[in-house]
Amino acid sequence: MPGEYRFSFGPWNIHEGADPFGPRVRGSVEFARKLKLYKQLGFDGVQFHDDDAVPDMDDLSPEQIIKKAKDVRSALEGEGLAAEFVAPRLWEGAFTIDGAYTSNDPACREYAKQRGERMLDITAALDCKLVVLWLAREGTYIREAKDSKVAVERIVEAINDMLAYNPDVKIAIEPKPNEPMDQAYIPTTGHAVAISYLTNDPDRVGVNIETAHTILAGLDPSDEMGFALAYDKLYTVHLNDQNGLKFDEDKAFGSVDLRRAFNQVRILDQYDYGTRGEFVGLDVKAMRTQKQEVATKHLSNSRAIFMGLLELVRSLDKGKVDALIAERDYEELDMLIINHLMGK
């Protein structure tokens, strides 16, 4: 039987419209109000950074952090929602200007370790079993500043610490080749899968694949998903779109390249993604031109595009596809797919 899909997004996807080149253009929406929008938009899961769940957590004791996280869990349950994952925010503070786990300052590396433990406390309090680890500043401004072998070893040590601290979670590394660092140490799905086998528990370390990040690496998102699926390490996805090798644009899913989006849906559906509870996560930004009252269309549109492409995936004549592949008539296969996407 075809699988059914549950969708998630993070509260940062309903935002004020600021970007690196301009200030906010919309008002803020309170967290409680955002939660009430999830079901209305067709979403069941909430993605969290640790300080989305517990703001100003560095100023709180572990006991205070856990209490506040449990309050958030009650709020989620009240709206019929679940926490999909929690991610440590390790790229904005003064302690992480040189990276977190790979910082050249031992005090900063210790801060990252302690922040990870508090993040895992939040994860447990939210009754969540997945951590997403974006290694944002784990790279260098100049190559000579760090030893790349030591840096990988430090990342592995940090992951091992988290695996030991909370034996119930899985960790999904979210690779990205650039931003905010010029070059990251774990830039692609292959790097993330490889590093999982250096950890003490490879079965609990996988990947979160974001469409835009793979495009920025010059790769195809559906191929990267297939690679992770072959290793049984595709723990979650962040679907969006990207107009070339620029900054991370987080456009609505399928809004730039509908065929590329089609193939992402196709690989996920072909290999039963979601049947073990995985969410289809979105990480999309509203255009700055959107007025406050219509600043969630990027979310509902992305979900609608996914569901529309899912219908096309499941209605594609597999017999014709297989026959053309057998004949290696790829020109005709190309036209078959294009016509199918055009509704012909």
C-alpha positions as CSV (number, residue, x, y, z in Angstrom):
1,M,0.0,0.0,0.0
2,P,1.3,3.5,-0.7
3,G,2.6,5.3,2.3
4,E,1.1,8.4,3.8
5,Y,3.1,11.5,4.8
6,R,3.3,13.7,7.8
7,F,4.8,17.2,7.4
8,S,6.8,19.5,9.7
9,F,8.4,22.9,9.8
10,G,10.2,25.0,12.3
11,P,8.8,28.1,14.0
12,W,11.6,30.1,12.2
13,N,9.8,29.5,8.9
14,I,7.1,32.0,10.0
15,H,9.3,35.0,10.3
16,E,9.7,38.7,10.0
17,G,11.3,38.7,6.5
18,A,14.8,40.0,7.4
19,D,17.6,38.8,5.3
20,P,21.4,39.5,5.1
21,F,20.7,42.5,3.0
22,G,17.7,44.1,4.7
23,P,15.8,44.5,8.0
24,R,12.5,42.8,9.0
25,V,9.4,43.8,7.0
26,R,6.7,42.0,9.0
27,G,5.8,41.9,12.7
28,S,6.7,39.0,15.0
29,V,4.2,36.2,15.6
30,E,4.1,34.7,19.1
31,F,5.2,31.1,19.5
32,A,1.8,30.1,20.8
33,R,0.1,31.6,17.8
34,K,2.5,29.8,15.5
35,L,1.5,26.5,17.0
36,K,-2.1,27.1,16.3
37,L,-1.3,27.6,12.6
38,Y,0.3,24.1,12.1
39,K,-2.8,22.0,11.9
40,Q,-4.6,24.7,9.8
41,L,-1.8,24.5,7.3
42,G,-1.8,20.6,7.3
43,F,1.3,20.0,9.4
44,D,1.7,17.6,12.4
45,G,5.4,18.1,13.5
46,V,7.4,20.9,14.9
47,Q,11.1,21.3,14.3
48,F,13.0,22.9,17.1
49,H,16.3,24.6,17.8
50,D,17.0,24.1,21.5
51,D,16.4,27.8,22.2
52,D,13.2,27.8,20.1
53,A,11.8,25.5,22.9
54,V,13.6,27.3,25.7
55,P,14.7,30.9,24.9
56,D,17.7,32.3,26.8
57,M,18.6,28.8,27.9
58,D,22.2,29.8,28.6
59,D,20.9,31.9,31.5
60,L,19.0,29.0,33.1
61,S,19.8,26.1,35.2
62,P,19.4,22.5,33.9
63,E,16.3,22.1,36.1
64,Q,14.7,25.3,34.8
65,I,15.4,24.3,31.2
66,I,13.7,20.9,31.7
67,K,10.7,22.5,33.3
68,K,10.3,25.0,30.5
69,A,10.7,22.3,27.9
70,K,8.0,20.2,29.6
71,D,5.7,23.2,29.4
72,V,6.3,23.3,25.6
73,R,5.5,19.6,25.4
74,S,2.2,20.3,27.1
75,A,1.5,23.1,24.6
76,L,2.3,20.7,21.7
77,E,0.0,18.0,23.0
78,G,-2.7,20.6,23.4
79,E,-2.5,21.3,19.7
80,G,-2.2,17.7,18.6
81,L,1.4,18.2,17.5
82,A,4.7,16.4,18.1
83,A,8.3,17.6,18.2
84,E,10.1,16.1,15.2
85,F,13.6,17.0,16.2
86,V,15.7,19.3,18.3
87,A,18.9,21.0,17.1
88,P,21.6,22.7,19.1
89,R,22.0,26.3,18.0
90,L,25.8,26.5,17.9
91,W,26.6,29.2,15.4
92,E,25.3,32.5,16.8
93,G,27.0,33.0,20.2
94,A,30.3,34.5,21.2
95,F,31.6,31.1,22.2
96,T,31.2,29.7,18.7
97,I,32.7,32.3,16.4
98,D,35.5,29.8,15.7
99,G,33.3,26.8,15.5
100,A,31.9,24.8,18.4
101,Y,33.3,21.3,18.5
102,T,36.3,22.3,16.3
103,S,37.1,25.6,18.0
104,N,40.8,26.2,18.8
105,D,39.7,27.4,22.3
106,P,39.2,24.5,24.8
107,A,36.8,26.6,26.8
108,C,34.6,27.0,23.7
109,R,34.6,23.3,23.0
110,E,33.6,22.7,26.6
111,Y,30.7,25.2,26.2
112,A,29.6,23.3,23.1
113,K,29.6,20.0,25.0
114,Q,27.5,21.5,27.8
115,R,25.1,23.1,25.4
116,G,24.7,19.7,23.7
117,E,23.8,18.1,27.0
118,R,21.2,20.8,27.7
119,M,19.8,20.3,24.2
120,L,19.5,16.6,24.9
121,D,17.6,17.4,28.2
122,I,15.2,19.4,26.1
123,T,14.9,16.6,23.6
124,A,14.0,14.1,26.3
125,A,11.5,16.6,27.9
126,L,9.8,17.0,24.6
127,D,9.5,13.2,24.2
128,C,11.5,13.5,21.0
129,K,13.9,10.9,19.6
130,L,15.8,12.8,16.9
131,V,18.6,15.4,17.0
132,V,19.5,17.3,13.9
133,L,23.2,18.4,14.0
134,W,24.0,21.3,11.6
135,L,27.8,21.7,11.9
136,A,27.4,25.3,10.8
137,R,30.8,26.9,11.8
138,E,32.8,23.6,11.9
139,G,35.1,24.8,9.2
140,T,37.8,27.4,8.6
141,Y,38.2,31.0,7.5
142,I,41.6,30.0,6.2
143,R,42.9,26.5,5.7
144,E,46.0,26.9,7.9
145,A,43.9,27.8,11.0
146,K,42.9,24.2,11.9
147,D,44.1,20.7,11.4
148,S,41.3,19.0,9.4
149,K,42.1,15.5,10.8
150,V,41.9,16.8,14.3
151,A,38.7,18.6,13.5
152,V,37.0,15.4,12.3
153,E,38.2,13.6,15.4
154,R,36.7,16.4,17.6
155,I,33.4,16.2,15.7
156,V,33.3,12.4,16.3
157,E,34.1,12.9,20.0
158,A,31.2,15.4,20.3
159,I,28.8,13.0,18.6
160,N,30.0,10.2,20.9
161,D,29.4,12.4,23.9
162,M,25.8,13.0,22.8
163,L,25.1,9.4,22.0
164,A,26.3,8.4,25.5
165,Y,24.4,11.2,27.3
166,N,21.1,10.2,25.8
167,P,21.0,6.6,24.6
168,D,17.4,7.0,23.2
169,V,18.1,9.5,20.4
170,K,19.3,9.3,16.8
171,I,21.5,12.0,15.4
172,A,21.0,13.3,11.9
173,I,23.9,15.3,10.6
174,E,22.8,18.1,8.2
175,P,25.6,18.7,5.8
176,K,26.1,22.0,4.0
177,P,29.2,23.0,1.9
178,N,29.3,26.6,2.8
179,E,27.5,29.4,4.9
180,P,28.4,30.6,7.4
181,M,31.8,29.2,6.8
182,D,33.5,29.5,3.5
183,Q,34.2,25.7,3.5
184,A,32.7,23.3,5.9
185,Y,34.4,20.1,7.2
186,I,31.4,17.8,6.6
187,P,29.9,19.3,3.4
188,T,28.0,16.5,1.8
189,T,25.8,13.5,2.5
190,G,28.7,11.2,1.8
191,H,30.9,12.9,4.4
192,A,28.1,12.7,6.9
193,V,27.5,9.0,6.3
194,A,31.3,8.3,6.4
195,I,31.7,10.1,9.8
196,S,28.8,8.0,11.2
197,Y,31.0,5.0,10.9
198,L,33.7,6.6,13.1
199,T,31.3,7.0,16.0
200,N,30.7,4.5,18.8
201,D,27.2,3.7,17.5
202,P,26.9,4.1,13.7
203,D,23.3,2.7,13.7
204,R,22.2,5.9,15.5
205,V,23.9,8.4,13.3
206,G,22.5,9.4,9.9
207,V,21.6,12.4,7.9
208,N,19.1,15.2,7.3
209,I,19.2,16.1,3.6
210,E,18.2,19.6,2.6
211,T,17.5,20.3,-1.0
212,A,19.2,23.6,-1.2
213,H,22.4,22.4,0.6
214,T,22.9,19.6,-1.9
215,I,22.4,22.0,-4.8
216,L,25.0,24.4,-3.3
217,A,27.4,21.4,-3.3
218,G,26.7,21.0,-7.0
219,L,24.8,17.7,-6.4
220,D,21.4,16.4,-7.2
221,P,19.0,16.1,-4.1
222,S,17.3,12.9,-5.2
223,D,20.7,11.2,-5.8
224,E,21.8,12.2,-2.3
225,M,18.6,10.9,-0.9
226,G,19.1,7.6,-2.7
227,F,22.7,7.4,-1.3
228,A,21.4,7.9,2.2
229,L,18.6,5.4,1.7
230,A,21.1,2.8,0.5
231,Y,22.8,3.0,3.9
232,D,19.4,3.2,5.8
233,K,20.5,6.6,7.1
234,L,17.9,9.1,5.8
235,Y,16.4,10.1,9.1
236,T,14.7,13.3,7.8
237,V,14.6,15.8,5.0
238,H,14.4,19.5,4.6
239,L,12.7,20.2,1.3
240,N,12.9,23.6,-0.4
241,D,14.4,24.9,-3.6
242,Q,17.3,26.9,-4.8
243,N,18.0,29.1,-7.8
244,G,21.6,28.1,-8.6
245,L,24.8,28.3,-6.6
246,K,24.1,31.3,-4.5
247,F,23.4,31.8,-0.8
248,D,20.9,29.4,0.8
249,E,17.6,30.8,-0.6
250,D,15.1,28.3,1.0
251,K,12.5,28.9,-1.7
252,A,9.2,27.0,-1.7
253,F,9.6,23.4,-2.7
254,G,9.5,22.9,-6.4
255,S,9.2,26.6,-7.2
256,V,12.5,26.7,-9.2
257,D,12.8,23.2,-10.8
258,L,9.6,21.1,-10.7
259,R,11.3,18.1,-12.3
260,R,14.0,18.1,-9.7
261,A,11.3,18.2,-7.0
262,F,9.4,15.4,-8.8
263,N,12.5,13.2,-8.5
264,Q,12.9,13.9,-4.8
265,V,9.3,12.9,-4.2
266,R,9.8,9.9,-6.5
267,I,12.8,8.5,-4.6
268,L,11.2,9.0,-1.2
269,D,8.0,7.3,-2.2
270,Q,9.7,4.5,-4.1
271,Y,11.6,3.4,-1.0
272,D,8.9,3.8,1.6
273,Y,10.2,6.9,3.3
274,G,7.9,7.9,6.1
275,T,6.6,4.4,6.9
276,R,8.8,4.3,10.0
277,G,7.5,7.7,11.3
278,E,9.8,10.0,9.4
279,F,8.5,13.4,8.6
280,V,8.6,15.3,5.4
281,G,10.3,18.5,6.8
282,L,10.2,21.8,5.1
283,D,12.7,24.7,5.5
284,V,11.3,27.5,3.5
285,K,11.2,31.2,3.7
286,A,8.4,33.6,2.7
287,M,9.3,36.3,0.2
288,R,9.9,39.7,1.7
289,T,7.0,41.0,-0.3
290,Q,4.4,38.9,1.5
291,K,2.0,40.8,3.8
292,Q,1.6,39.6,7.3
293,E,-1.8,37.9,6.7
294,V,-0.4,35.8,3.8
295,A,3.1,35.1,5.1
296,T,2.4,31.4,5.5
297,K,1.6,30.6,1.8
298,H,5.2,29.3,1.3
299,L,4.4,26.5,3.7
300,S,1.0,25.5,2.4
301,N,2.2,25.9,-1.2
302,S,5.2,23.6,-0.6
303,R,3.0,21.0,1.0
304,A,0.5,21.2,-1.9
305,I,3.3,20.9,-4.4
306,F,4.6,17.8,-2.7
307,M,1.2,16.2,-2.7
308,G,0.6,17.2,-6.3
309,L,3.9,15.7,-7.3
310,L,3.1,12.6,-5.3
311,E,0.0,12.0,-7.4
312,L,2.2,12.4,-10.6
313,V,4.8,9.9,-9.2
314,R,2.1,7.3,-8.4
315,S,0.3,7.7,-11.8
316,L,3.5,7.5,-13.9
317,D,3.2,4.4,-16.1
318,K,6.0,2.2,-14.7
319,G,5.6,-0.3,-17.5
320,K,6.4,2.3,-20.1
321,V,9.3,3.6,-18.0
322,D,10.8,0.2,-17.5
323,A,10.4,-0.6,-21.3
324,L,12.2,2.6,-22.3
325,I,15.0,1.9,-19.8
326,A,15.4,-1.6,-21.2
327,E,15.7,-0.2,-24.7
328,R,17.9,2.6,-23.4
329,D,15.7,5.0,-25.3
330,Y,16.4,7.9,-22.9
331,E,15.2,10.6,-25.3
332,E,11.8,9.0,-25.3
333,L,11.9,8.6,-21.5
334,D,12.9,12.2,-21.2
335,M,9.8,13.2,-23.2
336,L,7.6,10.8,-21.3
337,I,8.5,12.5,-18.0
338,I,8.1,16.0,-19.5
339,N,4.7,15.2,-20.9
340,H,3.7,13.6,-17.6
341,L,4.7,16.8,-15.7
342,M,2.7,18.9,-18.2
343,G,-0.4,16.7,-17.7
344,K,-0.3,15.2,-21.2
